[in-house]
Amino acid sequence: MAGWGLAPPHLSSTTYVISDWLFLRALGVIYFAAFISLGVQVKGLIGRHGILPAVIFLNDLKTVLRRARFVALPTLCWFNAGDGFLRFLCWGGAALSILFIAGVAPVLTLTLLWACYLSLLNVSRVFLGYQWDVLLLETGFLAIWLAPLELLPHWPPHAAPHPIALWLARWLLFRLMFSSGVVKLRSGDETWRTLTALTHHYETQPLPTRLAWLAHQLPAWMHKVSCALMFLIELPVAFLMLAPPPVCYVAGVLTIALMLLIMATGNYCFFNLLAIALSLLVFDDGVWHRVLPGSAVESSSWPWWALLPLAAVLLVLSIRPVVYLFDRDVGWPRSLERFFAWLEPFHLVSGYGLFAVMTTTRPEIVVVRVARGLSHELVVHRISRPAAGTCATRADAAWSQSVPGGAAAVHPGRALPVPLHQCGRAPQDWCMVATRATQDVLPSALA
């Protein structure tokens, strides 16, 4: 490499060899974390004796949909929904992630990873019904078309992604950021419009980290400045992602900085990591060559005739979520509507936007186990405490969603009984979901 000031002749501001390589490895790590996290929970969540057994759900659908079930709900679990197969999908996905990170048959391993996660998402329902889960599927599907057409790993990286696939990834990143800003303003929430939302956010978010407490202590003016900077990054700066270098670098740096700050103060599973991974694609090889090597660029990407129809379908599918942000809809011909409806269960394109309405209170959810043979003897188990990381305990979020209208809708004297035999406990035991305000009245609620 002739010095550090200029990119070598085979890497330039028009190639994205290293960027693509970094993005794919980052995605592999995220897939690995996602499958490992779910693997240790899947039996209790959707196993045969879990909270929401997948086998019962699929049997009910089979009775209603018959042969149409394979299209209405694409999942490998139609062939086997037992505990062993569910764990096989999780741990098999983790093994495939390692092979993918190593560079073994990237297109094949990415396709299998996407199919495994799609299979689990479609039978897990509420447990995998979050924006980071559908974002992983959409990003994973695009990665198939960004991956090099090779079987064995190659170092230094040499395969440049096709510009069409690259722009589809940038379009996803733009939609993700722009939608996040628009939904906050369009919701009519007063805290966002007055820039006071962050005075509540660090305390009331689902899974705050230890640093969130420190952030919550910042003065009100600093919360307002932070909120304004967030809107700046999510709205006007988002358009810079579609600009050529070096303008797009600004969007990439600011987006990564915002995601790191969010990760430091709250656990949103791998949502922020996916945004960071996508942001890597706005930096060309003229940036990365300073820290990573690259060999002569070779064409091992998908051909344009395969990518062009794909891009057309994905762009048309993504128009509706963007238009929905402004309370509008797009009227497509009936044939197209049927085609889009057929594609919907595959989650190729989704809408995004977290915290459209800021939560200003934080009711504490507790789980109370009551054995009927004991008179008013309560054992209170708190939902696991918030912690930093890229994974979340899926049942925690599901418990809070099980309360009608959310946790804030629970009033004194009102609780939800859930039979604990669904969680593998004795049928005579019951689980009560309630806020702290209801703990004192639970015995009378059971009477």
N, C-alpha and C positions, 0 to 999 in steps of 0.2 A: 504494500500500500504506500503510495508516494505521498508521505506527509499526512497531516491531519486536517489540513485546510480544505481540501477538495475531495469529492467522492471519487473512488476509482472509476475507470472508464466503463466498467460493467454495471455499476450502480449509480443511479442519478435521481433527480427529483421527479423523474417520470416513471420510475419502477418502484414496486412495493414488495420485493422479495422478502426482505427481513421483516417488514411490517406484518406480512401475511404469516410468516413463520411464528412470530411472537403471538399474534392473535390466536392461531390454532393451538399453540401450547397452553396459553392461558385458558382457552375454552376446555381443553382436556383436563386441566386441574379442576376447573369448576364442575365439569361432569363427574369427576372422581369424588369431589366433596358431596355433590348432590346424591349420588348413588350410595355412598358410605353412610351418609346421614339417614337416608331413608331405610337402608338395609337393617339398621339396628332398631327400627321402629315399626317396620311394615307389618309384622305379625300381630302386634297389638292394635294396630290401626285398622287394617283391612283383612287380616287373617280370618280363618274359619271361625275362631272364637274371639275376634277382635271387636272393636267398637262399631265399625260399619263393615261387616264382612262382604268382601267382593263377590264371593260365590253366590250369596243370596241376591245381591244386586243384579248379577248377570243372569241368574236363573229367572228372575222376574222379567227382565228385558227379553230373554229368549222366548218366554211364553207370549209376549205381546208382539214382538217384531219378527220373530221367526228368522227367515233367511236374510231379511233386511238388516238384521242386527250387525252384521259385519261391516256395513257401510255407515250405519248410524252411529256406531261406537267402535272405531278401529282399535283393537287391542289384541295382543297375543294371548291374553288371559281367556279368550273364548275357548282355547284348546285345553287350558288347565288353569284353574284359579285357586289351586291348593296353596298351603303355606310354603311348601317346598319350592314351587314354581315362582311364587312371588319373591322369595329370597334369591332364587336363581337369577331373576331379572335384575335385582339390585346388585348382587355381588358379581354377576356376569358383566353388568354395566361398568362396575369399578375396574374389573380386569380389562375390559375393552378400552377404558380410559387410559390405562397404563400403556397398552399397545399403541394407542393413538398418539400419546405424548412421545413415545419412542419413534414415531414416524412409520409404523408398520401399516401398509395398505390404508392410507388415511381416508380415502373416499368410502371404502367398505366399512371400516370401523366407525366412521361418523354416521353412516346410514344405520348401522345396527344400534349405535348409541341413541340416535333419535327415535328409532322404533321402540326400543326398550323403555325410554322415558315417556313416550307417548302412551304406550300400553299401561304403564303405571298411573299416569295422570288421569286417564279416562276411567279408571276403576276406583281411584282414590277419592274422587269427588272433592269434598270440602278440604281434605287434608293436603291436596296439591292444587287447590283452586286459587292460587295467588299470582300476582303479576310477575313475580320472578320465575315462576314455573312456566308460564306461557312464553315469557321472554327467552328462557333457555331453549324452548322448542323452536321458536322462530329464529333465534341466532344459530342454533344447531343445524337447522335446515339450510340456512344460507351458507354455513360453513362447508357443507357438502360440495357446494359449487365454487368455493374459494380454495378448496384443497387440491393439491397437485395430483395428477393422474399417474401415480407410481405405486409400486408394491413395497419397495425396500427403502429404509431411511437414507437420507443423503445429507452429508455435512461437508462444507458449509451449505446453507440453503441456496437453491438455484432456481426454483420454480416461481414465476411471477403470476399472480392471479389475473384473470381476464378483467378488463376495465368494467364490463357490465356487472359482474359479480361484486366488484369493489364498490360500485356506486349503489348497488342494492343494500350493502351493509351500511354505507353512509346514510342512505335514506332511512333505514331503521333507526340509526342513532339520532338523526334529526327528529323523527317522529316521537321517539322516546322522550327527548328533552323538551321539545316544543309542546307536546301534549301535557307534560307535567306542569308547565307554566300556565297554559291556557285554562286547564280545569280548575286551577285555584282561583283565577280571576273570574271565570264564568260561573262559578258556583254561587257567587253572591255572598260568600262568607266574609263577615266584617273584619275578622282578624287578619285575613290576607290583604284586604284592601287598605287597612290602616297600618300594615306592616308590623302588627303586634303578635302574629301567630307564633313566633319563636319564643315568646315569653311563656307559652304553654307547652310547646312541642317537646322540649327535652324531658319534661316531667310526665307527660301524658302519652307519649309514644309507646307502642306495645312492648318493645324490648330495648330499653335504654341501657347503655354501658355505664361503667363507673365515671367516665369522663363527662357523661351527660349531666351529672350533678354539678360539676364545676361549670359547665356551660350555662346551666340554669341560673347560676349566681351572677352572671354578667349583667351590667347595667342595662336598663331598658333601651337606651339610645343605641347600644351596640347590637341588641337584638334587631332593632329596626334597620340598621345598616346592613347586617347579615342578610336579612330578608330581602332588602333591595338588591343586594349583590346576587342573591339566588335567582331573582326574577331576571336580572340582567343576563345571567348565564343561560337560563332556561329559555328565554325568548329571543332577544336580538342576536345574542352570540350563537345560538343554535343555527342560524342561517349561514354562519361562517363555515360550518362543517361541509357545506356544499361548494365552498369557494376553492380555488386552486391554491397550491403552496405559494408563498409561506403564510398566506392569510388564514388558512385552515388550522395552522399550528396553534393560533391563539385559542380557537375553540377547543382543540384537543387538550391543551394545558389546563385551561380553566375548568373544563368538564372533569378531568381527572382529579384536579384539586378539590372540586366540590364533592365528588364521590368519596374521596379519602376522608374529608371532614365529616360527611354523613356516617361513614363506617366507624369513625372514632367515637361518635356519640349515640349510635343506634345500630341494632342488629336487624338488617333486612335481608337475611340469608345471603344469597349470591347475586342479588339485584344490582348492587353497586359494582361488584366485580365484573359483571357482564357489561355494564356501561363503560368501565375502564378498558376491558378487552376490545370493545368496538372502537373506542377512542384511539387505540393504537394504530388503527388503519388510516387515520388522517395524516400520519407522519410517514413520509416517503423514505427511500433508502438513503437520500442525501443527509438525513438526520441520523439514522441508525448505524451507518457504516463507521461512525466514530467509536462505537463501543462493541459492535458485533461484526464478524467477518461475513462476506458473501462471495460466492463464486460467479462465474459467467452466467448471465441470465439465459435460461432455456425456456422454451414454450412447452409446458406440460399441463396447461390449463384446459378447461372445457372449451369446446369450439363455440363460436358465436351463434351458430344455427341451433344449438341446444339451449343457450342462455337467453336468446332474444325472446322466444315465446314464454319462457319462465318469467323473465322480467316484465313482460306485458301483463301476465296474469297477476303477479304480485303487486305491481303498481296499481292495477285496477282494484284489486282487493283492498289495498291500503287507502284508497280514496275515501271510502265510506267512514272508517274510524276518524279520519282527519275532519271530514265534513261534520260528523256528529259532535265534534268539539264546539261547534257554533250553532247547535240545535237545528241542523239542517239534515236532509237526507238526499240520497241520489237514487233516482228512479231508473233501474236498468231494465232492458227487455226481459220478458218472462223466462226465456231460455237461459239467459245469463244468471238470473236470480236462482234458478234451479241448480245451475252449475256451482255457484257460490255456496249455496246451501249444502251441496254435496261435499265441498271442500272444508266447510267449517269445522267438523270434528277433528281435522288434522292440525288445526291451530297454526296454519302457515302465516297468518297475519292476525295481530291482535291490537286492541286499543290499550293505551297506558295512561297513567296519571294518578299518583299516590297523593293522599291527604287533600282531596278537593275541598273538604270541610275539616277544619282543625278541631280536634277534640280538646276541650278546655278543662275536663275533669278526668280523674283516674280512679274509678271505683275498683277496689281490690276484690278479685274473684277468689273464693275459697271453695274447696271440695270437702264436704262433710260426710263421713261414712257412719251410717247408723245401723247397728245390728238390732234386729227387732226383738231379740230376746233380752236386751239390756234396756232398762228404763232410762231414757233421756241421757244415756252416756254417749257423749259425742267425741269423736276424734277428728280434729280439724287438720286437713292437709292443704297447705298453700300450693297454688300453681307454682312450678319451678321459677326461681327468680331470674330476672333478666341478666344476660351476660353477653360479652363480646364474642364475635365469631362470624363464620360464613354460613352456619347452619342454625336452625331453630327447631325446638321440640314441637312437632306438628300438632300434638294433642292440645297444647296450651292455647293456641289460637282457636282451635275448634271449640274448646270449652267456652271461651268468651263469645264465640259466634252462636253458641247454642242457646244463649239467653235471648228471648224475644226482643227484637229491637236493639240488641247489643247490651253490653253490661250495664249501661246507664239506665236501662229500662227496668231494672230490678228494684222493687220497692220493699220496705219492711213488711214481713208477713207473706212474701211471695218467693217461692223457690221452685227449682226444676228437679223433680225426681227422675233419676236415670237408673235402670236396673243394672247392677254391677256384674251380673252373670255375663253381660255382653263384653266385659273387660276381663273375663276369666275368673271372676270371684263367685262366691256362693250365691244362689238365687235369692236367699233370704236377706241379703245385704242390699242396701240402696245407697246411691250416691246423690248428694244434694249440691247443686251449683247455686251459689248465692253471693251477694256482696257482704262486706263486713257488717253492714247494717242489719242483715237478716239473721245473723248467727244466733242472736238471743231468742228469736221466735221460731227457730227450726223445730224444736220439740213439739210445739203446738201445731205446726204445719203438718207434722207426721201423724198427729193424733187422729 
